[in-house]
Amino acid sequence: MNRRVLSVLFLAAALPASAQMRVSLEAPAAPAVRLGVAPVLPGLGSTIGGIPLLSASALTPALVAYPAAPSAFAASPLAAAPALVPRAAASANVPSSAAPEIKSLAAKLAELPANAAATIAPLSALTAAFDGRLAAPSLPVDSVEPKLTPEQFALEGRRRFEEAKRAESSRRSGVAPEEVATDGELRGRLDNLPGTNPEREKYIVDLFKLAGAKPEEIVLQDIGRGKHNIMVVKKGKTDRVIVVGGHHDKVAEGMGAIDNGTGSTMVANLYQALHDQETDATIVFIAFGREEEGLLGSAAYLRSLSDEQKSKIDAMVNLDTLGVNGTFSWQNNSTRALLDRVREVANAKHRDLTEAHLDGGDADSSSFRQAGIPAITIYGASEDVIFDIIHTDRDTMAAFDLAHYKNSYLLVLDLIKSLDEKKLGPVASGRV
């Protein structure tokens, strides 16, 4: 979640550290860009208070895909996942004797030579991703070596291990297995969240793989300064689009577990639940970067789309700062038609939901609403606690509540299904 103070200009060096994160400047002659770290005027290359100003050219979107070498993911906590579990024996517990092999795998991953160079994908890849027709990266992972890399082996092991636990739970309950994430997965994927933004990008890529995405289906959009939006598309029967998003970056203070580890990991969890289901709409799952710098990732994504592509987006659902003390729809940062729809879904499915007015912040739903696209932000911390947690050293898992997080997860899953089955319909033009 992005906190801001509008239209105030101070030298960053003259402000206390906490205030420096909140200053923004809007230039009337340039596209509206809100920043939370330092004032930025697109097109300038100088500095304010010793902080470099970003040129607009740095935001030119480009597309990359992670290389075949597993070293790019070696720092990810998921690389030390359980070893491959055969499907025939998947329901068995992993024996303690396997621990040395797991540790050995993690050590080997850590020793792999560094090779951070990203592979440039075809320039048409973003259009293909939007339409659900992904173009293959110029260096497909499986084209170089048909066998699993150590990184792929570890991830596949964890995926099958989690799949086995769901199957065993299904067997005991007599209910058909689902791809809905278990309580352990919901909590565990947050517990393992890295504390730095570069590691988080790799972690979200890994989560999409665990959720069922093939490496070549994961598209990275360059949004400047070496940072990326991370996208996976679930193709539907039509080309109308639902976007499900949540930013993966964090501010310097705290672990960023709540803001916005909760939202970015939930995007991957929702992909897991829906990627194998037949849908009418094409669903774009996207973890935005640079939200905390002024919604730059979502703005870059929208700039990369043509007017025709944007017109196909029926709705955008944004997930930010979840799982503290409730589930809330952001009244003054959401489209009324979507607020009404999520209320209908909550009532029908008996999910907890409060429509609330919240001042003093912003979120990626704003980028879509400014583009005339219906959007809603779902969040999970009431006004009396939210600003005591986010952007502070109290943003840790100590503030997390699994019951509220799971309620938000199931509510949003129901909302996406509702939007897929029944189009939102016409809404007001302009900022909606």
For each residue, the residues with C-beta under 8 A, 3 or more apart:
1: 259 260 291 320 321 361 362 363 379 386 390
2: 34 36 291 292 294 295 361 362 363
3: 21 22 36 360 361 362 387 390 391
4: 22 24 34 36 294 361 362
5: 8 22 23 24
6: 24 26 34
7: 24 25 26
8: 5 23 24 25
9: 23 25 39
10: 14 15 19 23
11: 14 15 48 49
12: 15 20 23 38 39 48 49 50 51
13: 49 50
14: 10 11 49
15: 10 11 12 19 20 23
16: 19 20
17: 20 21
18: 21 22 391
19: 10 15 16 22 23
20: 12 15 16 17 23 37 38
21: 3 17 18 36 37 251 252 253 292 391
22: 3 4 5 18 19 36
23: 5 8 9 10 12 15 19 20 35 36 38 39
24: 4 5 6 7 8 34 35 36 39 294
25: 7 8 9 35 39 40 41
26: 6 7 32 33 34
27: 30 33 41 42
28:
29:
30: 27 33 41 42 43 56
31: 42 299
32: 26 370
33: 26 27 30 40 42 294 296 299
34: 2 4 6 24 26 294 295 362
35: 23 24 25 38 39 40 293 294 296
36: 2 3 4 21 22 23 24 251 292 293 294
37: 20 21 51 292 293
38: 12 20 23 35 48 49 51 53
39: 9 12 23 24 25 35 48 53
40: 25 33 35 44 53 54 294
41: 25 27 30 44 53
42: 27 30 31 33 54 55 56 59
43: 30 55 56
44: 40 41 53 55
45: 52 53 55
46: 52 53
47: 50 51 52 53
48: 11 12 38 39 51 53
49: 11 12 13 14 38
50: 12 13 47
51: 12 37 38 47 48
52: 45 46 47
53: 38 39 40 41 44 45 46 47 48
54: 40 42 58 59 224 225
55: 42 43 44 45 58
56: 30 42 43 59
57: 60
58: 54 55 224 225
59: 42 54 56 223 224 296 300 303
60: 57 222 224
61: 126 221 222 223 300 301 303 304
62: 120 123 221 222
63: 120 121 122 123 125 126 219 220 221 222
64: 118 119 120 121 220 222 228
65: 118 119 121 137 138 139 215 216 218 219 220
66: 72 73 118 119 205 215 218 220
67: 72 115 117 118 119 139
68: 139 140 141 143 144 145 149
69: 72 112 113 115 149
70: 73 74 79 109 112 149 150 151 152
71: 74 112 113 114 115 116
72: 66 67 69 115 116 118 202
73: 66 70 76 78 79 109 151 202 205 206
74: 70 71 79 109 110 112 151
75: 79 194 199 202
76: 73 79 194 199 202 203 206
77: 80 192 194 203
78: 73 81 154 155 158 192 203 206 207 210
79: 70 73 74 75 76 105 106 109 151 154 155 206
80: 77 102 103 105 106 109 154
81: 78 102 154 155 157 158 161
82: 85 94 98 102 157 158 161
83: 94 98 101 102 105 153 154 157
84: 153 156 157 160
85: 82 89 90 92 94 157 160 161 164
86: 89 90 160
87: 90 160 164
88:
89: 85 86 92
90: 85 86 87 160 161 163 164 167 168
91: 164 165 167 168 171
92: 85 89
93:
94: 82 83 85 98 161
95: 98
96: 99
97: 100
98: 82 83 94 95 101 102
99: 96 102 103
100: 97 103 104
101: 83 98 104 105
102: 80 81 82 83 98 99 105 106
103: 80 99 100 106 107
104: 100 101 107 108
105: 79 80 83 101 102 108 109 150 153 154
106: 79 80 102 103 109 110
107: 103 104 110 111
108: 104 105 111 112 150
109: 70 73 74 79 80 105 106 112 150 151 154
110: 74 106 107
111: 107 108
112: 69 70 71 74 108 109 150
113: 69 71
114: 71
115: 67 69 71 72
116: 71 72
117: 67
118: 64 65 66 67 72 220
119: 64 65 66 67 137 138 139
120: 62 63 64 138
121: 63 64 65 125 135 137 138 219
122: 63 125 135 138
123: 62 63 126
124: 127 128 135
125: 63 121 122 128 129 134 135 137 219
126: 61 63 123 129 130 219 221 304
127: 124 130 131 309
128: 124 125 131 133 134 135
129: 125 126 132 134 135 219 231 233 284
130: 126 127 233 241 284 305 309
131: 127 128 233 239 282 309
132: 129 233 234 235 236 239 282
133: 128 235
134: 125 128 129 216 217 219 233
135: 121 122 124 125 128 129
136: 140 216
137: 65 119 121 125 140 141 216
138: 65 119 120 121 122
139: 65 67 68 119 143 144
140: 68 136 137 143 144 215 216
141: 68 137 144 149 152 215 216
142: 145 146 215 216
143: 68 139 140
144: 68 139 140 141
145: 68 142 149
146: 142
147:
148: 152 153 156
149: 68 69 70 141 145 152 153
150: 70 105 108 109 112 153 154
151: 70 73 74 79 109 154 155
152: 70 141 148 149 155 156 215
153: 83 84 105 148 149 150 156 157
154: 78 79 80 81 83 105 109 150 151 157 158
155: 78 79 81 151 152 158 159 206 209 210
156: 84 148 152 153 159 160
157: 81 82 83 84 85 153 154 160 161
158: 78 81 82 154 155 161 162 210
159: 155 156 162 163 209 210 212
160: 84 85 86 87 90 156 157 163 164
161: 81 82 85 90 94 157 158 164 165
162: 158 159 165 166 182 185 210
163: 90 159 160 166 167
164: 85 87 90 91 160 161 167 168
165: 91 161 162 168 169 182 184
166: 162 163 169 170 177 178 179 182
167: 90 91 163 164 170 171 177
168: 90 91 164 165 171 172
169: 165 166 172 173 177 182
170: 166 167 173 174 175 176 177 178
171: 91 167 168 174
172: 168 169
173: 169 170
174: 170 171
175: 170
176: 170
177: 166 167 169 170
178: 166 170 273
179: 166 212 272 273 274 275 276
180: 272 273 410 413
181: 185 186 189 269 272 273 409
182: 162 165 166 169 185 186
183: 186 187 402 406
184: 165 187 188
185: 162 181 182 188 189 269
186: 181 182 183 189 190 269 402 405 406 409
187: 183 184 190 191 402
188: 184 185 191 192
189: 181 185 186 192 193 207 265 268 269
190: 186 187 193 257 261 262 265 397 400
191: 187 188 397
192: 77 78 188 189 203
193: 189 190 200 203 255 256 257 261 265
194: 75 76 77 199 200 202 203
195: 199 255 256
196: 199 200
197: 200 201 227 248 249 250 289
198: 201 202 226
199: 75 76 194 195 196 202 203
200: 193 194 196 197 203 204 248 249 250 261 264
201: 197 198 204 205 220 227 228 230 248 289
202: 72 73 75 76 194 198 199 205 206
203: 76 77 78 192 193 194 199 200 206 207
204: 200 201 207 208 230 248 264 265 267 268 287
205: 66 73 201 202 208 209 218 220 230
206: 73 76 78 79 155 202 203 209 210
207: 78 189 203 204 210 211 265 268 269
208: 204 205 211 213 218 230 232 268 271 285
209: 155 159 205 206 212 213 214 215 218
210: 78 155 158 159 162 206 207 268 272
211: 207 208 268 269 271 272 275
212: 159 179 209 271 272 275 276
213: 208 209 217 218 232 271 275
214: 209 217 218
215: 65 66 140 141 142 152 209 218
216: 65 134 136 137 140 141 142
217: 134 213 214 232 233
218: 65 66 205 208 209 213 214 215 230 231 232
219: 63 65 121 125 126 129 134 230 231 232 233
220: 63 64 65 66 118 201 205 228 229 230 231
221: 61 62 63 126 228 229 230 231 300 301 304
222: 60 61 62 63 64 227 228
223: 59 61 227 228 229 289 290 296 297 300 301
224: 54 58 59 60 227 290 296 300
225: 54 58 290
226: 198
227: 197 201 222 223 224 249 289 290 297
228: 64 201 220 221 222 223 289
229: 220 221 223 286 287 288 289 297 298 300 301
230: 201 204 205 208 218 219 220 221 248 286 287 289
231: 129 218 219 220 221 284 285 286 287
232: 208 213 217 218 219 271 275 284 285 286
233: 129 130 131 132 134 217 219 282 283 284 285
234: 132 271 274 275 279 282 283 285
235: 132 133 282
236: 132 239 240 278 279 280 281 282 283 420
237: 278 279 280
238: 280 281 282
239: 131 132 236 282 312
240: 236 280 281 282 312 314 423
241: 130 281 282 283 284 312 313 314
242: 281 282 283 284 313 314 315 316 317 416 419 420
243: 283 284 286 313 315 316 317 368
244: 267 270 271 283 284 285 286 316 317 319 412 416
245: 267 285 286 287 288 298 316 317 318 319 364
246: 260 262 263 264 266 267 287 288 318 319 320 364
247: 260 263 264 287 288 289 290 291 292 297 298 320 364
248: 197 200 201 204 230 260 264 287 288 289
249: 197 200 227 256 260 288 289 290 291 292 293 297
250: 197 200 254 255 256 259 260 261 292 395
251: 21 36 254 256 259 292 391
252: 21
253: 21 391 392 393 395
254: 250 251 257 390 391 392 393 394 395 396
255: 193 195 250 261 395 396 397
256: 193 195 249 250 251 259 260 261 395
257: 190 193 254 261 262 395 396 397 399 400
258: 261 262 321 322 323 324 380 381 389 390 395 396 399 400
259: 1 250 251 256 262 320 321 389 390 391 395
260: 1 246 247 248 249 250 256 263 264 291 319 320 321
261: 190 193 200 250 255 256 257 258 264 265
262: 190 246 257 258 259 265 266 319 321 322 323 380 400 405
263: 246 247 260 266 267 318 319 320 321 322
264: 200 204 246 247 248 260 261 267 268 287 319
265: 189 190 193 204 207 261 262 268 269
266: 246 262 263 269 270 319 322 405 408 409 412
267: 204 244 245 246 263 264 270 271 285 286 287 319
268: 189 204 207 208 210 211 264 265 271 272 285 287
269: 181 185 186 189 207 211 265 266 272 273 409
270: 244 266 267 273 274 285 409 412 413 416
271: 208 211 212 213 232 234 244 267 268 274 275 285
272: 179 180 181 210 211 212 268 269 275
273: 178 179 180 181 269 270 277 413
274: 179 234 270 271 277 279 283 413 416
275: 179 211 212 213 232 234 271 272
276: 179 212
277: 273 274
278: 236 237
279: 234 236 237 274 282 283 420
280: 236 237 238 240 420 421
281: 236 238 240 241 242 314 419 420
282: 131 132 233 234 235 236 238 239 240 241 242 279
283: 233 234 236 241 242 243 244 274 279 416 420
284: 129 130 231 232 233 241 242 243 244
285: 208 231 232 233 234 244 245 267 268 270 271
286: 229 230 231 232 243 244 245 267 301
287: 204 229 230 231 245 246 247 248 264 267 268
288: 229 245 246 247 248 249 291 297 298 301 364
289: 197 201 223 227 228 229 230 247 248 249 296 297
290: 223 224 225 227 247 249 293 294 295 296 297 300
291: 1 2 247 249 260 288 294 295 296 297 298 363 364
292: 2 21 36 37 247 249 250 251
293: 35 36 37 249 290 296
294: 2 4 24 33 34 35 36 40 290 291
295: 2 34 290 291 298 299 362 363 364 366 367
296: 33 35 59 223 224 289 290 291 293 299 300
297: 223 227 229 247 249 288 289 290 291 300 301 364
298: 229 245 247 288 291 295 301 302 364 367 368
299: 31 33 295 296 302 303 367
300: 59 61 221 223 224 229 290 296 297 303 304
301: 61 221 223 229 286 288 297 298 304 305 367
302: 298 299 305 310 367 368 371 373
303: 59 61 299 300
304: 61 126 221 300 301
305: 130 301 302 309 310
306: 309 310
307: 310 311
308: 311 312
309: 127 130 131 305 306 312 313
310: 302 305 306 307 313 371 372 373
311: 307 308
312: 239 240 241 308 309
313: 241 242 243 309 310 316 368 373
314: 240 241 242 281 374 419 423 424
315: 242 243 335 338 373 374 375 376 419 424
316: 242 243 244 245 313 365 368 373 374 375 376
317: 242 243 244 245 338 375 376 378 412 415 416 419
318: 245 246 263 363 364 365 368 375 376 377 378
319: 244 245 246 260 262 263 264 266 267 322 377 378 379 408 412
320: 1 246 247 259 260 263 363 364 377 378 379
321: 1 258 259 260 262 263 324 379 380 381 386 389 390
322: 258 262 263 266 319 327 378 379 380 404 405 408
323: 258 262 380 400 401 402 404 405 408
324: 258 321 380 381 382 385 386 389 399 400 401 404
325: 380 381 382 385 401 404
326: 352 354 380 381 382 404
327: 322 351 352 353 354 378 380 404 407 408 411
328: 353 354 355 356 358 378 379 380 381 382
329: 334 339 342 343 353 354 355 356 376 377 378
330: 333 334 356 358 363 365 376 377 378 379
331: 334 339 355 356 357 358
332: 357 358 359
333: 330 358 362 363 365 366 369 377
334: 329 330 331 338 339 365 369 375 376 377
335: 315 338 339 369 374 375 376 427 432
336: 339 340 427
337: 340 341 374 424 425 427 432
338: 315 317 334 335 341 342 374 375 376 424
339: 329 331 334 335 336 342 343 355 376
340: 336 337 343 344
341: 337 338 344 345 415 418 419 424
342: 329 338 339 345 346 353 376 378 411 415
343: 329 339 340 346 347 353 355
344: 340 341 347 348 418
345: 341 342 348 349 351 411 414 415 418
346: 342 343 349 350 351 352 353 411
347: 343 344 350
348: 344 345 414
349: 345 346 410 411 414
350: 346 347
351: 327 345 346 407 410 411 414
352: 326 327 346 404 407 411
353: 327 328 329 342 343 346 411
354: 326 327 328 329
355: 328 329 331 339 343
356: 328 329 330 331 382 383
357: 331 332
358: 328 330 331 332 333 361 379 383 386
359: 332
360: 3 387
361: 1 2 3 4 358 386 387
362: 1 2 3 4 34 295 333 366
363: 1 2 291 295 318 320 330 333 366 377 379
364: 245 246 247 288 291 295 297 298 318 320 367 368 377
365: 316 318 330 333 334 368 369 375 376 377
366: 295 333 362 363 369 370 375
367: 295 298 299 301 302 364 370 371
368: 243 298 302 313 316 318 364 365 371 373 374 375
369: 333 334 335 365 366 372 373 374 375 431 432
370: 32 366 367 431
371: 302 310 367 368
372: 310 369 429 430 431 432
373: 302 310 313 315 316 368 369 432
374: 314 315 316 335 337 338 368 369 424 427 432
375: 315 316 317 318 334 335 338 365 366 368 369 432
376: 315 316 317 318 329 330 334 335 338 339 342 365
377: 318 319 320 329 330 333 334 363 364 365
378: 317 318 319 320 322 327 328 329 330 342 408 411 412
379: 1 319 320 321 322 328 330 358 363 386
380: 258 262 321 322 323 324 325 326 327 328 404 405 408
381: 258 321 324 325 326 328 385 386 389 390 399
382: 324 325 326 328 356 385 386
383: 356 358 386 387
384:
385: 324 325 381 382 388 389
386: 1 321 324 358 361 379 381 382 383 389 390
387: 3 360 361 383 390 391
388: 385 392 394
389: 258 259 321 324 381 385 386 392 394 395 399
390: 1 3 254 258 259 321 381 386 387 395
391: 3 18 21 251 253 254 259 387 395
392: 253 254 388 389 395
393: 253 254 396
394: 254 388 389 398 399
395: 250 253 254 255 256 257 258 259 389 390 391 392 399
396: 254 255 257 258 393 399
397: 190 191 255 257 400
398: 394
399: 257 258 324 381 389 394 395 396
400: 190 257 258 262 323 324 397 405
401: 323 324 325 404 405
402: 183 186 187 323 405 406
403: 406 407
404: 322 323 324 325 326 327 352 380 401 407 408
405: 186 262 266 322 323 380 400 401 402 408 409
406: 183 186 402 403 409 410
407: 327 351 352 403 404 410 411
408: 266 319 322 323 327 378 380 404 405 411 412
409: 181 186 266 269 270 405 406 412 413
410: 180 349 351 406 407 413 414
411: 327 342 345 346 349 351 352 353 378 407 408 414 415
412: 244 266 270 317 319 378 408 409 415 416
413: 180 270 273 274 409 410 416 417
414: 345 348 349 351 410 411 417 418
415: 317 341 342 345 411 412 418 419
416: 242 244 270 274 283 317 412 413 419 420
417: 413 414 420 421
418: 341 344 345 414 415 421 422
419: 242 281 314 315 317 341 415 416 422 423 424
420: 236 242 279 280 281 283 416 417
421: 280 417 418
422: 418 419
423: 240 314 419
424: 314 315 337 338 341 374 419 427
425: 337
426:
427: 335 336 337 374 424 432
428: 432
429: 372 432
430: 372
431: 369 370 372
432: 335 337 369 372 373 374 375 427 428 429
